[in-house]
Amino acid sequence: MVGLQSPLTTTGDAPEMEQVIREYNSDSRNLEDVHSYGAAPLPRVSDSPVPHVLPLSTLIGLVTSPGGPTKILIPQREDAIRLFACYVEHVDALQHVIHVPSVRERFELLYDNLEKPQPEYVDGGLLALLLAVLGHTAGFWALGSSHGSLFDSRPDALALSTYWLRCTLDSLEHVWRVEDSSMEALQAQILTMFLLYHTEGLSSRARRLMATALSDAKDLGLHMTDSPHRKAPENTQAEIIDAEMRRRVWWHIVSTAWSAALWGGPHDGVYTVQPNHMQVKKPRNVTDEDLMIMPADFSRPADEPTSTTYYLQRIILAEICREVADVMLEIRAVQDPRQIPYSRILTLDGKFAEILNGPLASGMITAEDEDDGPVYNPRRPHLRQQYFTYLTTEARRCKLHLPYLLRLQQDPQYIVSRNICLQSARNILRLKHILPSEVSDESSGSVKMIGLMHHFCCAIVILAMDLCVNKSAGGDHERKAEIRAACRILEDARDSSRAAGLFLDSLTTIFRKHKVRVQCDQPPNGVAVSEFPVENKLFHTKADQRGRFGVGLFPADYMGDSENGGLAEPGFDTMWQGYLDLGEEPQAWDALFNDIELGVP
């Protein structure tokens, strides 16, 4: 009979039979997968994105002019190389998902093609990656120090960053509709999501990009990179680099998804990647240069810092976040969080503490400040990646303990959670001058990157809720001063951040709801003086639509809204749901405070 020989009739030793079976398995998978490759290209109505190369000065003029350009513009090769070098120096460590030497070579080939009299077809994924790198670099200078900038001003840099972000999204849309998934397109999605997160928060656009990146990664088989049935050879340096980048990109995506499960918002507590659904080794502790010369099994000692060291720390943190998300879902599923053994919470907290007390804290604390917690060390500006991981760890630790902080009055053992929450929140606020790109002006300490500001919002949530719930703890003046100082960080960012304004509006509302006034002590003449000027934008809140506030953040005679009992304005419950959803309905939150006196101080 003509056809394939059945492995059951194969003669020979077991290894030969296993090889036949593996071939059959591969054939059957190929047949099963055919249906997923049948989509025909669906071109855009407008022209496909083709970049135009212009001098950077000309490009800036066009982008900042009224109306702006309607085509994709990129700078000339020399300026692009300088911008890429800045990206590698200042930004790459925070999202270490490219192999720098290989990408630099690919960008050179892209420009070689564009400089031809008749350029060939431009790879949409590679173009999207270039645009994402350009957008990040411009954003670094727009949000941070202008020292060494290629741009005349921060507004110019911000305009270019926004423009290149739009171009990246256009290029990615072209890839999704016309081309197959590629590693470059996937890397561009990761970079774009990172930029969106730091400019507009975990918005629907950022969440959509994260979901698309996860889907594309599985299309490329990244989740089965080291499966014994799908593992590609790693004999040449090109194969070694490819395999390691597959691991690096996959673990970045899945780590982001697990960490995002504790970010709040509509997807709070939810992640879509289960550890038993993937077969991918973790990235090795190697440099990009190591990948070009060392064998596939080479790895530097775990305690030797490399460009991957804190990337690996990020993965460890994400795995803890996944466990915390599981516990938080259990808390929501029961009537009372006290039904969850408190020992489980303390065990998870121990994992956070292990990170905070490990190599992460190295170099972040100067000798004179060891007793007070981490502070900014200006002599070590390269530690920006550590600061990011540190802030994230402290914020997630707050999230874990918040349900028990709110129930301290019900069970005194939760004093442990209160102490941990307050210490973590204060550690976050002590780093208010830190931004991963030296963004803040030393004189103002303003926070303008939304991704970083998210951590400060988490800290303010802890301080605010502790003031409302644990009224008997005393030290009201000091605690209110902490909140005022923290709010000033967001107030400084209000002009450049819609999220900062929304958060301040909501914070104002929750204090009004619980009749808590945050203002300075009474001076000798008995007239209260607010640290916020009366005309400060902090007063321009939704609550202010019902009447101008008096002196101080809240009027001394405010006794709540007589019509609705001081409940929040529409939209308030939605914003706070991510922080305070403990399994109860929003309208039942007041039950948390029934036994606590919250009269006007």
Secondary structure, DSSP 8 states (H G I E B T S, - for coil): --S---GGG--S-HHHHHHHHHHHHHHHHHHHHGGGG-------SS-----EEE-HHHHHHHHTSTT--SS-EEE-HHHHHHHHHHHHHHTGGGG--S-HHHHHHHHHHHHHHHTSSS-----HHHHHHHHHHHHHHHHHHHHS--TT-SSSSHHHHHHHHHHHHHHHHHHHHHHHHHS---HHHHHHHHHHHHHHHHHH-S-HHHHHHHHHHHHHHHHTTGGGTT-TTT-----SHHHHHHHHHHHHHHHHHHHHHHHHTTS-STTTT-----GGG-------S--HHHHHHS-TT----TTS--TTHHHHHHHHHHHHHHHHHHHHHHHHHSS-GGGS-HHHHHHHHHHHHHHHTTGGGTTTS-GGGTTT-----TT-GGGHHHHHHHHHHHHHHHHHHHHHHTTTTT-GGGHHHHHHHHHHHHHHHHTTT--TT--S-TTT-----HHHHHHHHHHHHHHHHHHHH-GGG--HHHHHHHHHHHHHHHHHHGGG-HHHHHHHHHHHHHHHHTT--------TTS----SS-TTSGGG-SSGGGG----SSSS-TT----TTTTT---TTHHHHHHHHH-SSS-GGGGGGGGTTS-----
